[in-house]
């Protein structure tokens, strides 16, 4: 949005989550944790729609989505884009 006060990180997150949700919906295969992935993507979409999200909650949802999708190669690129969008909010602390 030109002239908007929207945080570009939030816009990127919203775009990436929307894309992955569409890719997941188009996937004909059913898998055991599909509902978890759908629920967490919905949570990520809600966070992106609500302004600046809580970083720990973002990372938690990303982890759950990644675990739920597992090795679904058709979703690898979309998941990577969501991860990159989450990382725009800051890299996780190194332990």
Biopython code that builds the backbone (N, CA, C, O; Angstrom):
import numpy as np
from Bio.PDB.StructureBuilder import StructureBuilder

atoms = [
    (1, "UNK", "N", (0.827, -1.181, 0.000)),
    (1, "UNK", "CA", (0.000, 0.000, 0.000)),
    (1, "UNK", "C", (0.873, 1.246, 0.000)),
    (1, "UNK", "O", (1.641, 1.459, 0.938)),
    (2, "UNK", "N", (0.772, 2.036, -0.992)),
    (2, "UNK", "CA", (1.545, 3.267, -1.074)),
    (2, "UNK", "C", (0.910, 4.290, -0.146)),
    (2, "UNK", "O", (-0.309, 4.462, -0.138)),
    (3, "UNK", "N", (1.743, 4.967, 0.635)),
    (3, "UNK", "CA", (1.246, 5.974, 1.557)),
    (3, "UNK", "C", (0.689, 5.396, 2.842)),
    (3, "UNK", "O", (0.121, 6.131, 3.650)),
    (4, "UNK", "N", (0.836, 4.123, 3.046)),
    (4, "UNK", "CA", (0.317, 3.472, 4.238)),
    (4, "UNK", "C", (1.355, 3.497, 5.346)),
    (4, "UNK", "O", (2.559, 3.538, 5.094)),
    (5, "UNK", "N", (0.867, 3.473, 6.573)),
    (5, "UNK", "CA", (1.757, 3.404, 7.726)),
    (5, "UNK", "C", (2.037, 1.961, 8.122)),
    (5, "UNK", "O", (2.635, 1.707, 9.168)),
    (6, "UNK", "N", (1.614, 1.027, 7.301)),
    (6, "UNK", "CA", (1.783, -0.385, 7.620)),
    (6, "UNK", "C", (3.257, -0.773, 7.645)),
    (6, "UNK", "O", (4.040, -0.380, 6.780)),
    (7, "UNK", "N", (3.606, -1.551, 8.652)),
    (7, "UNK", "CA", (4.956, -2.090, 8.775)),
    (7, "UNK", "C", (5.189, -3.049, 7.605)),
    (7, "UNK", "O", (4.411, -3.985, 7.422)),
    (8, "UNK", "N", (6.239, -2.839, 6.812)),
    (8, "UNK", "CA", (6.479, -3.727, 5.665)),
    (8, "UNK", "C", (6.733, -5.176, 6.078)),
    (8, "UNK", "O", (6.478, -6.093, 5.296)),
    (9, "UNK", "N", (7.229, -5.392, 7.289)),
    (9, "UNK", "CA", (7.432, -6.766, 7.768)),
    (9, "UNK", "C", (6.093, -7.470, 7.940)),
    (9, "UNK", "O", (5.953, -8.648, 7.612)),
    (10, "UNK", "N", (5.110, -6.737, 8.457)),
    (10, "UNK", "CA", (3.774, -7.307, 8.643)),
    (10, "UNK", "C", (3.151, -7.629, 7.286)),
    (10, "UNK", "O", (2.522, -8.673, 7.117)),
    (11, "UNK", "N", (3.330, -6.727, 6.324)),
    (11, "UNK", "CA", (2.805, -6.968, 4.974)),
    (11, "UNK", "C", (3.446, -8.209, 4.356)),
    (11, "UNK", "O", (2.760, -9.019, 3.732)),
    (12, "UNK", "N", (4.747, -8.357, 4.527)),
    (12, "UNK", "CA", (5.454, -9.526, 3.991)),
    (12, "UNK", "C", (4.962, -10.808, 4.657)),
    (12, "UNK", "O", (4.770, -11.824, 3.989)),
    (13, "UNK", "N", (4.761, -10.760, 5.969)),
    (13, "UNK", "CA", (4.254, -11.922, 6.696)),
    (13, "UNK", "C", (2.862, -12.290, 6.191)),
    (13, "UNK", "O", (2.582, -13.458, 5.922)),
    (14, "UNK", "N", (2.003, -11.301, 6.066)),
    (14, "UNK", "CA", (0.640, -11.555, 5.597)),
    (14, "UNK", "C", (0.650, -12.190, 4.201)),
    (14, "UNK", "O", (-0.099, -13.132, 3.945)),
    (15, "UNK", "N", (1.487, -11.683, 3.310)),
    (15, "UNK", "CA", (1.578, -12.217, 1.950)),
    (15, "UNK", "C", (2.081, -13.660, 1.957)),
    (15, "UNK", "O", (1.518, -14.518, 1.277)),
    (16, "UNK", "N", (3.130, -13.925, 2.716)),
    (16, "UNK", "CA", (3.713, -15.272, 2.761)),
    (16, "UNK", "C", (2.740, -16.279, 3.366)),
    (16, "UNK", "O", (2.610, -17.398, 2.871)),
    (17, "UNK", "N", (2.059, -15.879, 4.437)),
    (17, "UNK", "CA", (1.100, -16.781, 5.082)),
    (17, "UNK", "C", (-0.069, -17.063, 4.143)),
    (17, "UNK", "O", (-0.517, -18.203, 4.027)),
    (18, "UNK", "N", (-0.554, -16.037, 3.484)),
    (18, "UNK", "CA", (-1.663, -16.209, 2.547)),
    (18, "UNK", "C", (-1.282, -17.171, 1.424)),
    (18, "UNK", "O", (-2.072, -18.034, 1.043)),
    (19, "UNK", "N", (-0.084, -17.018, 0.907)),
    (19, "UNK", "CA", (0.392, -17.890, -0.174)),
    (19, "UNK", "C", (0.470, -19.342, 0.299)),
    (19, "UNK", "O", (0.015, -20.248, -0.399)),
    (20, "UNK", "N", (1.043, -19.565, 1.480)),
    (20, "UNK", "CA", (1.171, -20.935, 1.986)),
    (20, "UNK", "C", (-0.202, -21.530, 2.287)),
    (20, "UNK", "O", (-0.417, -22.721, 2.064)),
    (21, "UNK", "N", (-1.126, -20.728, 2.785)),
    (21, "UNK", "CA", (-2.483, -21.232, 3.037)),
    (21, "UNK", "C", (-3.138, -21.684, 1.730)),
    (21, "UNK", "O", (-3.801, -22.721, 1.695)),
    (22, "UNK", "N", (-2.956, -20.915, 0.665)),
    (22, "UNK", "CA", (-3.513, -21.296, -0.639)),
    (22, "UNK", "C", (-2.864, -22.583, -1.147)),
    (22, "UNK", "O", (-3.550, -23.465, -1.664)),
    (23, "UNK", "N", (-1.545, -22.688, -1.001)),
    (23, "UNK", "CA", (-0.839, -23.894, -1.452)),
    (23, "UNK", "C", (-1.301, -25.120, -0.671)),
    (23, "UNK", "O", (-1.479, -26.196, -1.242)),
    (24, "UNK", "N", (-1.493, -24.954, 0.623)),
    (24, "UNK", "CA", (-1.957, -26.058, 1.459)),
    (24, "UNK", "C", (-3.381, -26.458, 1.074)),
    (24, "UNK", "O", (-3.694, -27.646, 1.001)),
    (25, "UNK", "N", (-4.233, -25.480, 0.830)),
    (25, "UNK", "CA", (-5.618, -25.769, 0.444)),
    (25, "UNK", "C", (-5.685, -26.495, -0.897)),
    (25, "UNK", "O", (-6.564, -27.331, -1.108)),
    (26, "UNK", "N", (-4.763, -26.182, -1.799)),
    (26, "UNK", "CA", (-4.759, -26.805, -3.126)),
    (26, "UNK", "C", (-4.142, -28.196, -3.126)),
    (26, "UNK", "O", (-4.278, -28.937, -4.099)),
    (27, "UNK", "N", (-3.473, -28.550, -2.052)),
    (27, "UNK", "CA", (-2.807, -29.850, -1.972)),
    (27, "UNK", "C", (-3.857, -30.952, -1.825)),
    (27, "UNK", "O", (-4.615, -30.955, -0.855)),
    (28, "UNK", "N", (-3.910, -31.886, -2.777)),
    (28, "UNK", "CA", (-4.945, -32.918, -2.705)),
    (28, "UNK", "C", (-4.684, -33.955, -1.609)),
    (28, "UNK", "O", (-5.617, -34.587, -1.113)),
    (29, "UNK", "N", (-3.451, -34.121, -1.247)),
    (29, "UNK", "CA", (-3.104, -35.149, -0.258)),
    (29, "UNK", "C", (-3.519, -34.716, 1.142)),
    (29, "UNK", "O", (-3.390, -33.552, 1.521)),
    (30, "UNK", "N", (-4.017, -35.681, 1.891)),
    (30, "UNK", "CA", (-4.320, -35.429, 3.290)),
    (30, "UNK", "C", (-3.175, -36.033, 4.093)),
    (30, "UNK", "O", (-2.611, -37.056, 3.705)),
    (31, "UNK", "N", (-2.840, -35.410, 5.191)),
    (31, "UNK", "CA", (-1.778, -35.928, 6.038)),
    (31, "UNK", "C", (-2.182, -35.705, 7.488)),
    (31, "UNK", "O", (-3.019, -34.845, 7.766)),
    (32, "UNK", "N", (-1.609, -36.457, 8.413)),
    (32, "UNK", "CA", (-2.086, -36.476, 9.793)),
    (32, "UNK", "C", (-2.161, -35.110, 10.485)),
    (32, "UNK", "O", (-3.095, -34.863, 11.248)),
    (33, "UNK", "N", (-1.213, -34.236, 10.238)),
    (33, "UNK", "CA", (-1.173, -32.968, 10.964)),
    (33, "UNK", "C", (-1.649, -31.777, 10.139)),
    (33, "UNK", "O", (-1.323, -30.629, 10.444)),
    (34, "UNK", "N", (-2.413, -32.053, 9.108)),
    (34, "UNK", "CA", (-2.901, -30.966, 8.244)),
    (34, "UNK", "C", (-3.713, -29.940, 9.043)),
    (34, "UNK", "O", (-3.547, -28.736, 8.846)),
    (35, "UNK", "N", (-4.579, -30.402, 9.932)),
    (35, "UNK", "CA", (-5.413, -29.490, 10.729)),
    (35, "UNK", "C", (-4.550, -28.577, 11.598)),
    (35, "UNK", "O", (-4.875, -27.405, 11.784)),
    (36, "UNK", "N", (-3.464, -29.108, 12.125)),
    (36, "UNK", "CA", (-2.557, -28.292, 12.939)),
    (36, "UNK", "C", (-1.937, -27.201, 12.077)),
    (36, "UNK", "O", (-1.880, -26.041, 12.485)),
    (37, "UNK", "N", (-1.476, -27.569, 10.894)),
    (37, "UNK", "CA", (-0.883, -26.583, 9.985)),
    (37, "UNK", "C", (-1.902, -25.510, 9.630)),
    (37, "UNK", "O", (-1.579, -24.322, 9.640)),
    (38, "UNK", "N", (-3.125, -25.916, 9.318)),
    (38, "UNK", "CA", (-4.166, -24.949, 8.966)),
    (38, "UNK", "C", (-4.484, -24.023, 10.134)),
    (38, "UNK", "O", (-4.634, -22.816, 9.943)),
    (39, "UNK", "N", (-4.587, -24.576, 11.341)),
    (39, "UNK", "CA", (-4.883, -23.758, 12.525)),
    (39, "UNK", "C", (-3.778, -22.746, 12.802)),
    (39, "UNK", "O", (-4.058, -21.583, 13.091)),
    (40, "UNK", "N", (-2.539, -23.180, 12.715)),
    (40, "UNK", "CA", (-1.427, -22.269, 13.006)),
    (40, "UNK", "C", (-1.243, -21.229, 11.910)),
    (40, "UNK", "O", (-0.850, -20.098, 12.192)),
    (41, "UNK", "N", (-1.520, -21.595, 10.675)),
    (41, "UNK", "CA", (-1.476, -20.597, 9.602)),
    (41, "UNK", "C", (-2.585, -19.569, 9.799)),
    (41, "UNK", "O", (-2.391, -18.386, 9.517)),
    (42, "UNK", "N", (-3.742, -20.009, 10.281)),
    (42, "UNK", "CA", (-4.821, -19.064, 10.594)),
    (42, "UNK", "C", (-4.393, -18.139, 11.729)),
    (42, "UNK", "O", (-4.696, -16.946, 11.704)),
    (43, "UNK", "N", (-3.695, -18.679, 12.722)),
    (43, "UNK", "CA", (-3.195, -17.856, 13.828)),
    (43, "UNK", "C", (-2.172, -16.842, 13.328)),
    (43, "UNK", "O", (-2.192, -15.684, 13.747)),
    (44, "UNK", "N", (-1.283, -17.264, 12.441)),
    (44, "UNK", "CA", (-0.300, -16.341, 11.864)),
    (44, "UNK", "C", (-0.991, -15.249, 11.054)),
    (44, "UNK", "O", (-0.597, -14.085, 11.114)),
    (45, "UNK", "N", (-2.018, -15.622, 10.301)),
    (45, "UNK", "CA", (-2.763, -14.632, 9.513)),
    (45, "UNK", "C", (-3.436, -13.621, 10.434)),
    (45, "UNK", "O", (-3.447, -12.426, 10.139)),
    (46, "UNK", "N", (-3.994, -14.086, 11.541)),
    (46, "UNK", "CA", (-4.634, -13.183, 12.498)),
    (46, "UNK", "C", (-3.614, -12.244, 13.131)),
    (46, "UNK", "O", (-3.897, -11.063, 13.334)),
    (47, "UNK", "N", (-2.434, -12.764, 13.441)),
    (47, "UNK", "CA", (-1.381, -11.909, 14.010)),
    (47, "UNK", "C", (-0.968, -10.841, 13.009)),
    (47, "UNK", "O", (-0.752, -9.689, 13.386)),
    (48, "UNK", "N", (-0.856, -11.211, 11.745)),
    (48, "UNK", "CA", (-0.457, -10.252, 10.712)),
    (48, "UNK", "C", (-1.542, -9.206, 10.483)),
    (48, "UNK", "O", (-1.240, -8.067, 10.128)),
    (49, "UNK", "N", (-2.787, -9.582, 10.682)),
    (49, "UNK", "CA", (-3.895, -8.643, 10.484)),
    (49, "UNK", "C", (-4.056, -7.705, 11.672)),
    (49, "UNK", "O", (-4.667, -6.643, 11.552)),
    (50, "UNK", "N", (-3.511, -8.094, 12.810)),
    (50, "UNK", "CA", (-3.709, -7.320, 14.029)),
    (50, "UNK", "C", (-2.595, -6.350, 14.360)),
    (50, "UNK", "O", (-2.520, -5.875, 15.493)),
    (51, "UNK", "N", (-1.738, -6.046, 13.423)),
    (51, "UNK", "CA", (-0.646, -5.115, 13.704)),
    (51, "UNK", "C", (0.613, -5.854, 14.082)),
    (51, "UNK", "O", (0.785, -7.020, 13.730)),
    (52, "UNK", "N", (1.506, -5.176, 14.806)),
    (52, "UNK", "CA", (2.784, -5.812, 15.169)),
    (52, "UNK", "C", (2.562, -7.058, 16.033)),
    (52, "UNK", "O", (1.999, -6.962, 17.124)),
    (53, "UNK", "N", (2.996, -8.210, 15.557)),
    (53, "UNK", "CA", (2.773, -9.455, 16.303)),
    (53, "UNK", "C", (3.792, -9.657, 17.420)),
    (53, "UNK", "O", (4.850, -9.027, 17.451)),
    (54, "UNK", "N", (3.438, -10.553, 18.332)),
    (54, "UNK", "CA", (4.357, -10.952, 19.397)),
    (54, "UNK", "C", (5.364, -11.930, 18.794)),
    (54, "UNK", "O", (4.989, -12.961, 18.235)),
    (55, "UNK", "N", (6.636, -11.594, 18.914)),
    (55, "UNK", "CA", (7.688, -12.394, 18.281)),
    (55, "UNK", "C", (7.710, -13.841, 18.797)),
    (55, "UNK", "O", (7.783, -14.760, 17.982)),
    (56, "UNK", "N", (7.649, -14.080, 20.117)),
    (56, "UNK", "CA", (7.670, -15.477, 20.572)),
    (56, "UNK", "C", (6.492, -16.291, 20.022)),
    (56, "UNK", "O", (6.648, -17.469, 19.700)),
    (57, "UNK", "N", (5.334, -15.673, 19.918)),
    (57, "UNK", "CA", (4.160, -16.376, 19.386)),
    (57, "UNK", "C", (4.339, -16.664, 17.890)),
    (57, "UNK", "O", (3.948, -17.726, 17.406)),
    (58, "UNK", "N", (4.931, -15.715, 17.170)),
    (58, "UNK", "CA", (5.230, -15.939, 15.746)),
    (58, "UNK", "C", (6.111, -17.169, 15.578)),
    (58, "UNK", "O", (5.823, -18.052, 14.769)),
    (59, "UNK", "N", (7.183, -17.210, 16.351)),
    (59, "UNK", "CA", (8.143, -18.314, 16.241)),
    (59, "UNK", "C", (7.518, -19.648, 16.638)),
    (59, "UNK", "O", (7.801, -20.683, 16.035)),
    (60, "UNK", "N", (6.667, -19.609, 17.655)),
    (60, "UNK", "CA", (5.992, -20.828, 18.086)),
    (60, "UNK", "C", (5.078, -21.359, 16.982)),
    (60, "UNK", "O", (5.068, -22.557, 16.697)),
    (61, "UNK", "N", (4.317, -20.466, 16.370)),
    (61, "UNK", "CA", (3.434, -20.884, 15.277)),
    (61, "UNK", "C", (4.233, -21.407, 14.093)),
    (61, "UNK", "O", (3.859, -22.406, 13.479)),
    (62, "UNK", "N", (5.328, -20.736, 13.774)),
    (62, "UNK", "CA", (6.183, -21.194, 12.676)),
    (62, "UNK", "C", (6.695, -22.604, 12.949)),
    (62, "UNK", "O", (6.689, -23.453, 12.056)),
    (63, "UNK", "N", (7.132, -22.853, 14.162)),
    (63, "UNK", "CA", (7.636, -24.175, 14.528)),
    (63, "UNK", "C", (6.547, -25.238, 14.387)),
    (63, "UNK", "O", (6.801, -26.330, 13.879)),
    (64, "UNK", "N", (5.339, -24.915, 14.836)),
    (64, "UNK", "CA", (4.235, -25.869, 14.722)),
    (64, "UNK", "C", (3.864, -26.136, 13.264)),
    (64, "UNK", "O", (3.594, -27.276, 12.889)),
    (65, "UNK", "N", (3.851, -25.092, 12.448)),
    (65, "UNK", "CA", (3.554, -25.275, 11.023)),
    (65, "UNK", "C", (4.629, -26.145, 10.375)),
    (65, "UNK", "O", (4.316, -27.080, 9.638)),
    (66, "UNK", "N", (5.885, -25.839, 10.650)),
    (66, "UNK", "CA", (6.985, -26.609, 10.066)),
    (66, "UNK", "C", (6.902, -28.074, 10.483)),
    (66, "UNK", "O", (7.107, -28.968, 9.662)),
    (67, "UNK", "N", (6.607, -28.318, 11.741)),
    (67, "UNK", "CA", (6.481, -29.691, 12.216)),
    (67, "UNK", "C", (5.290, -30.411, 11.610)),
    (67, "UNK", "O", (5.365, -31.600, 11.300)),
    (68, "UNK", "N", (4.189, -29.688, 11.440)),
    (68, "UNK", "CA", (2.977, -30.296, 10.895)),
    (68, "UNK", "C", (3.123, -30.614, 9.412)),
    (68, "UNK", "O", (2.662, -31.655, 8.944)),
    (69, "UNK", "N", (3.763, -29.716, 8.682)),
    (69, "UNK", "CA", (3.936, -29.922, 7.243)),
    (69, "UNK", "C", (4.981, -30.997, 6.980)),
    (69, "UNK", "O", (4.889, -31.750, 6.011)),
    (70, "UNK", "N", (5.974, -31.053, 7.861)),
    (70, "UNK", "CA", (6.993, -32.088, 7.741)),
    (70, "UNK", "C", (7.718, -32.050, 6.421)),
    (70, "UNK", "O", (8.270, -31.020, 6.035)),
    (71, "UNK", "N", (7.719, -33.156, 5.733)),
    (71, "UNK", "CA", (8.494, -33.273, 4.495)),
    (71, "UNK", "C", (7.617, -33.158, 3.249)),
    (71, "UNK", "O", (7.919, -33.764, 2.222)),
    (72, "UNK", "N", (6.548, -32.395, 3.332)),
    (72, "UNK", "CA", (5.681, -32.188, 2.166)),
    (72, "UNK", "C", (6.428, -31.291, 1.180)),
    (72, "UNK", "O", (6.397, -30.066, 1.297)),
    (73, "UNK", "N", (7.090, -31.905, 0.220)),
    (73, "UNK", "CA", (7.960, -31.150, -0.686)),
    (73, "UNK", "C", (7.214, -30.079, -1.476)),
    (73, "UNK", "O", (7.811, -29.072, -1.858)),
    (74, "UNK", "N", (5.943, -30.273, -1.724)),
    (74, "UNK", "CA", (5.167, -29.287, -2.477)),
    (74, "UNK", "C", (5.014, -27.975, -1.711)),
    (74, "UNK", "O", (4.710, -26.941, -2.306)),
    (75, "UNK", "N", (5.222, -28.013, -0.399)),
    (75, "UNK", "CA", (5.031, -26.822, 0.431)),
    (75, "UNK", "C", (6.345, -26.210, 0.906)),
    (75, "UNK", "O", (6.339, -25.239, 1.662)),
    (76, "UNK", "N", (7.455, -26.763, 0.474)),
    (76, "UNK", "CA", (8.761, -26.314, 0.950)),
    (76, "UNK", "C", (9.015, -24.840, 0.668)),
    (76, "UNK", "O", (9.460, -24.105, 1.549)),
    (77, "UNK", "N", (8.739, -24.410, -0.544)),
    (77, "UNK", "CA", (9.008, -23.009, -0.903)),
    (77, "UNK", "C", (8.126, -22.059, -0.094)),
    (77, "UNK", "O", (8.607, -21.050, 0.421)),
    (78, "UNK", "N", (6.844, -22.378, 0.018)),
    (78, "UNK", "CA", (5.928, -21.528, 0.778)),
    (78, "UNK", "C", (6.316, -21.446, 2.242)),
    (78, "UNK", "O", (6.262, -20.373, 2.843)),
    (79, "UNK", "N", (6.709, -22.577, 2.819)),
    (79, "UNK", "CA", (7.141, -22.588, 4.210)),
    (79, "UNK", "C", (8.399, -21.754, 4.387)),
    (79, "UNK", "O", (8.534, -21.034, 5.376)),
    (80, "UNK", "N", (9.310, -21.844, 3.447)),
    (80, "UNK", "CA", (10.539, -21.048, 3.497)),
    (80, "UNK", "C", (10.221, -19.553, 3.458)),
    (80, "UNK", "O", (10.862, -18.764, 4.153)),
    (81, "UNK", "N", (9.247, -19.167, 2.660)),
    (81, "UNK", "CA", (8.859, -17.759, 2.580)),
    (81, "UNK", "C", (8.241, -17.276, 3.889)),
    (81, "UNK", "O", (8.477, -16.141, 4.302)),
    (82, "UNK", "N", (7.456, -18.124, 4.541)),
    (82, "UNK", "CA", (6.891, -17.758, 5.847)),
    (82, "UNK", "C", (8.019, -17.619, 6.864)),
    (82, "UNK", "O", (8.040, -16.668, 7.644)),
    (83, "UNK", "N", (8.952, -18.562, 6.856)),
    (83, "UNK", "CA", (10.093, -18.479, 7.774)),
    (83, "UNK", "C", (10.880, -17.189, 7.549)),
    (83, "UNK", "O", (11.241, -16.508, 8.509)),
    (84, "UNK", "N", (11.144, -16.855, 6.300)),
    (84, "UNK", "CA", (11.870, -15.622, 5.992)),
    (84, "UNK", "C", (11.101, -14.398, 6.484)),
    (84, "UNK", "O", (11.704, -13.452, 6.991)),
    (85, "UNK", "N", (9.781, -14.409, 6.338)),
    (85, "UNK", "CA", (8.961, -13.282, 6.802)),
    (85, "UNK", "C", (9.003, -13.171, 8.321)),
    (85, "UNK", "O", (9.078, -12.065, 8.856)),
    (86, "UNK", "N", (8.955, -14.292, 9.017)),
    (86, "UNK", "CA", (9.057, -14.272, 10.483)),
    (86, "UNK", "C", (10.427, -13.746, 10.896)),
    (86, "UNK", "O", (10.535, -12.988, 11.859)),
    (87, "UNK", "N", (11.468, -14.139, 10.179)),
    (87, "UNK", "CA", (12.823, -13.690, 10.507)),
    (87, "UNK", "C", (13.020, -12.194, 10.304)),
    (87, "UNK", "O", (13.964, -11.623, 10.849)),
    (88, "UNK", "N", (12.155, -11.551, 9.535)),
    (88, "UNK", "CA", (12.237, -10.095, 9.385)),
    (88, "UNK", "C", (12.021, -9.381, 10.718)),
    (88, "UNK", "O", (12.444, -8.238, 10.891)),
    (89, "UNK", "N", (11.367, -10.052, 11.650)),
    (89, "UNK", "CA", (11.106, -9.472, 12.967)),
    (89, "UNK", "C", (12.283, -9.664, 13.917)),
    (89, "UNK", "O", (12.224, -9.249, 15.075)),
    (90, "UNK", "N", (13.337, -10.283, 13.438)),
    (90, "UNK", "CA", (14.535, -10.504, 14.243)),
    (90, "UNK", "C", (14.876, -11.971, 14.298)),
    (90, "UNK", "O", (14.003, -12.830, 14.420)),
    (91, "UNK", "N", (16.141, -12.239, 14.207)),
    (91, "UNK", "CA", (16.618, -13.617, 14.273)),
    (91, "UNK", "C", (16.397, -14.167, 15.680)),
    (91, "UNK", "O", (16.437, -13.416, 16.655)),
    (92, "UNK", "N", (16.165, -15.475, 15.788)),
    (92, "UNK", "CA", (16.029, -16.069, 17.118)),
    (92, "UNK", "C", (17.349, -15.982, 17.870)),
    (92, "UNK", "O", (18.418, -16.009, 17.261)),
    (93, "UNK", "N", (17.276, -15.878, 19.189)),
    (93, "UNK", "CA", (18.519, -15.814, 19.961)),
    (93, "UNK", "C", (19.315, -17.103, 19.827)),
    (93, "UNK", "O", (18.741, -18.192, 19.802)),
    (94, "UNK", "N", (20.609, -16.985, 19.744)),
    (94, "UNK", "CA", (21.505, -18.150, 19.650)),
    (94, "UNK", "C", (21.772, -18.671, 21.057)),
    (94, "UNK", "O", (22.015, -17.903, 21.988)),
    (95, "UNK", "N", (21.720, -19.993, 21.188)),
    (95, "UNK", "CA", (22.003, -20.579, 22.506)),
    (95, "UNK", "C", (23.243, -21.416, 22.459)),
    (95, "UNK", "O", (23.639, -21.990, 23.474)),
]
sb = StructureBuilder()
sb.init_structure("model")
sb.init_model(0)
sb.init_chain("A")
sb.init_seg("    ")
for serial, (resi, resn, name, xyz) in enumerate(atoms, 1):
    if name == "N":
        sb.init_residue(resn, " ", resi, " ")
    sb.init_atom(name, np.array(xyz, "f"), 0.0, 1.0, " ", f" {name:<3s}", serial, name[0])
structure = sb.get_structure()
